[in-house]
Amino acid sequence: MTKLGESKINELLKQLPKWAISSGKLHREYKFEDFSTAFAFMAAMATAAEKLNHHPEWSNVYNRVVVDLTTHDAGGISQKDFDLALQMEAFAAKLT
């Protein structure tokens, strides 16, 4: 997996309007109805991440899930990060 250049990242970000680049990582904060919904999101996305062999940096406090995606092997953001972010967006939309 190769690190994406800035122009490609900006192009792909257009597909993910709620995501941004923060500290060199693809970043998003989700807010769900309650803790159970936030946890259900994380459980489902953990399975998706395992299938992609790509694991997020994330945290959960009550109904919030903060996600940072980067591909450590590539030394930055790669297509894998965008692939996982798109899956996260699709699943989160089902929960809200």
Summary of the structure (lengths in Angstrom):
residues: 96
radius of gyration: 12.8
end to end distance: 32.5
largest distance: 37.7
contacts: 271
relative contact order: 0.25
helix: 48%
strand: 24%
